[in-house]
Amino acid sequence: MESGLIVAVASAVLAVVSVFLGTKYRKWLAKARLFAKLLDDIIAAAEDDKISEEEFQSIVATAKQVVNGSEASSE
């Protein structure tokens, strides 16, 4: 009976840890996607050696999202 209790407690702990780590992973993944979008915007703006006002505003908005960690659908 004691080994059953140990297994139940270990399972409960692992369930809580997996939920916590899953949440952290999803936040990290969203931030990585924003960072990739930021790099794409910078590369696209630099290709013609001129940065338009629209490109600059897009880069600044995406950079703010990366810093704040929020993902807004601006696409």
CNS distance restraints for C-alpha pairs under 8 A (distance, minus, plus):
assign (resid   1 and name CA) (resid   5 and name CA) 6.52 0.50 0.50
assign (resid   2 and name CA) (resid   6 and name CA) 6.35 0.50 0.50
assign (resid   3 and name CA) (resid   7 and name CA) 6.19 0.50 0.50
assign (resid   4 and name CA) (resid   8 and name CA) 6.18 0.50 0.50
assign (resid   5 and name CA) (resid   9 and name CA) 6.17 0.50 0.50
assign (resid   6 and name CA) (resid  10 and name CA) 6.07 0.50 0.50
assign (resid   7 and name CA) (resid  11 and name CA) 6.03 0.50 0.50
assign (resid   8 and name CA) (resid  12 and name CA) 6.21 0.50 0.50
assign (resid   9 and name CA) (resid  13 and name CA) 6.20 0.50 0.50
assign (resid  10 and name CA) (resid  14 and name CA) 6.10 0.50 0.50
assign (resid  11 and name CA) (resid  15 and name CA) 6.09 0.50 0.50
assign (resid  12 and name CA) (resid  16 and name CA) 6.37 0.50 0.50
assign (resid  13 and name CA) (resid  17 and name CA) 6.18 0.50 0.50
assign (resid  14 and name CA) (resid  18 and name CA) 5.96 0.50 0.50
assign (resid  15 and name CA) (resid  19 and name CA) 6.31 0.50 0.50
assign (resid  16 and name CA) (resid  20 and name CA) 6.29 0.50 0.50
assign (resid  17 and name CA) (resid  21 and name CA) 6.07 0.50 0.50
assign (resid  18 and name CA) (resid  22 and name CA) 5.85 0.50 0.50
assign (resid  19 and name CA) (resid  23 and name CA) 6.24 0.50 0.50
assign (resid  20 and name CA) (resid  24 and name CA) 6.41 0.50 0.50
assign (resid  21 and name CA) (resid  25 and name CA) 6.05 0.50 0.50
assign (resid  22 and name CA) (resid  26 and name CA) 6.26 0.50 0.50
assign (resid  23 and name CA) (resid  27 and name CA) 6.36 0.50 0.50
assign (resid  24 and name CA) (resid  28 and name CA) 6.15 0.50 0.50
assign (resid  25 and name CA) (resid  29 and name CA) 6.00 0.50 0.50
assign (resid  26 and name CA) (resid  30 and name CA) 6.19 0.50 0.50
assign (resid  27 and name CA) (resid  31 and name CA) 6.27 0.50 0.50
assign (resid  27 and name CA) (resid  69 and name CA) 7.89 0.50 0.50
assign (resid  28 and name CA) (resid  32 and name CA) 6.10 0.50 0.50
assign (resid  29 and name CA) (resid  33 and name CA) 6.23 0.50 0.50
assign (resid  30 and name CA) (resid  34 and name CA) 6.35 0.50 0.50
assign (resid  30 and name CA) (resid  69 and name CA) 7.90 0.50 0.50
assign (resid  30 and name CA) (resid  71 and name CA) 6.83 0.50 0.50
assign (resid  31 and name CA) (resid  35 and name CA) 6.16 0.50 0.50
assign (resid  31 and name CA) (resid  66 and name CA) 6.08 0.50 0.50
assign (resid  31 and name CA) (resid  69 and name CA) 5.98 0.50 0.50
assign (resid  31 and name CA) (resid  70 and name CA) 7.72 0.50 0.50
assign (resid  31 and name CA) (resid  71 and name CA) 7.66 0.50 0.50
assign (resid  32 and name CA) (resid  36 and name CA) 6.15 0.50 0.50
assign (resid  33 and name CA) (resid  37 and name CA) 6.23 0.50 0.50
assign (resid  34 and name CA) (resid  38 and name CA) 6.16 0.50 0.50
assign (resid  34 and name CA) (resid  62 and name CA) 6.85 0.50 0.50
assign (resid  34 and name CA) (resid  65 and name CA) 7.21 0.50 0.50
assign (resid  34 and name CA) (resid  66 and name CA) 5.86 0.50 0.50
assign (resid  34 and name CA) (resid  71 and name CA) 7.12 0.50 0.50
assign (resid  35 and name CA) (resid  39 and name CA) 6.26 0.50 0.50
assign (resid  35 and name CA) (resid  62 and name CA) 7.93 0.50 0.50
assign (resid  35 and name CA) (resid  63 and name CA) 7.77 0.50 0.50
assign (resid  35 and name CA) (resid  66 and name CA) 6.21 0.50 0.50
assign (resid  36 and name CA) (resid  40 and name CA) 6.16 0.50 0.50
assign (resid  37 and name CA) (resid  41 and name CA) 6.13 0.50 0.50
assign (resid  37 and name CA) (resid  62 and name CA) 7.41 0.50 0.50
assign (resid  38 and name CA) (resid  42 and name CA) 6.24 0.50 0.50
assign (resid  38 and name CA) (resid  59 and name CA) 6.20 0.50 0.50
assign (resid  38 and name CA) (resid  62 and name CA) 5.74 0.50 0.50
assign (resid  38 and name CA) (resid  63 and name CA) 6.44 0.50 0.50
assign (resid  39 and name CA) (resid  43 and name CA) 6.09 0.50 0.50
assign (resid  40 and name CA) (resid  44 and name CA) 6.02 0.50 0.50
assign (resid  41 and name CA) (resid  45 and name CA) 6.10 0.50 0.50
assign (resid  41 and name CA) (resid  55 and name CA) 7.25 0.50 0.50
assign (resid  41 and name CA) (resid  58 and name CA) 7.34 0.50 0.50
assign (resid  41 and name CA) (resid  59 and name CA) 6.08 0.50 0.50
assign (resid  42 and name CA) (resid  46 and name CA) 6.12 0.50 0.50
assign (resid  42 and name CA) (resid  59 and name CA) 6.65 0.50 0.50
assign (resid  43 and name CA) (resid  47 and name CA) 6.19 0.50 0.50
assign (resid  44 and name CA) (resid  48 and name CA) 7.88 0.50 0.50
assign (resid  45 and name CA) (resid  49 and name CA) 7.23 0.50 0.50
assign (resid  45 and name CA) (resid  50 and name CA) 6.76 0.50 0.50
assign (resid  45 and name CA) (resid  51 and name CA) 5.37 0.50 0.50
assign (resid  45 and name CA) (resid  52 and name CA) 7.66 0.50 0.50
assign (resid  45 and name CA) (resid  55 and name CA) 6.19 0.50 0.50
assign (resid  45 and name CA) (resid  56 and name CA) 7.99 0.50 0.50
assign (resid  46 and name CA) (resid  50 and name CA) 6.47 0.50 0.50
assign (resid  46 and name CA) (resid  51 and name CA) 6.76 0.50 0.50
assign (resid  51 and name CA) (resid  55 and name CA) 6.06 0.50 0.50
assign (resid  51 and name CA) (resid  56 and name CA) 6.34 0.50 0.50
assign (resid  52 and name CA) (resid  56 and name CA) 6.17 0.50 0.50
assign (resid  53 and name CA) (resid  57 and name CA) 6.11 0.50 0.50
assign (resid  54 and name CA) (resid  58 and name CA) 6.15 0.50 0.50
assign (resid  55 and name CA) (resid  59 and name CA) 6.17 0.50 0.50
assign (resid  56 and name CA) (resid  60 and name CA) 6.16 0.50 0.50
assign (resid  57 and name CA) (resid  61 and name CA) 6.05 0.50 0.50
assign (resid  58 and name CA) (resid  62 and name CA) 6.13 0.50 0.50
assign (resid  59 and name CA) (resid  63 and name CA) 6.03 0.50 0.50
assign (resid  60 and name CA) (resid  64 and name CA) 6.18 0.50 0.50
assign (resid  61 and name CA) (resid  65 and name CA) 6.35 0.50 0.50
assign (resid  62 and name CA) (resid  66 and name CA) 6.23 0.50 0.50
assign (resid  63 and name CA) (resid  67 and name CA) 6.25 0.50 0.50
assign (resid  64 and name CA) (resid  68 and name CA) 6.03 0.50 0.50
assign (resid  65 and name CA) (resid  69 and name CA) 5.60 0.50 0.50
assign (resid  65 and name CA) (resid  70 and name CA) 5.31 0.50 0.50
assign (resid  65 and name CA) (resid  71 and name CA) 6.33 0.50 0.50
assign (resid  65 and name CA) (resid  72 and name CA) 7.56 0.50 0.50
assign (resid  66 and name CA) (resid  70 and name CA) 6.91 0.50 0.50
assign (resid  66 and name CA) (resid  71 and name CA) 8.00 0.50 0.50
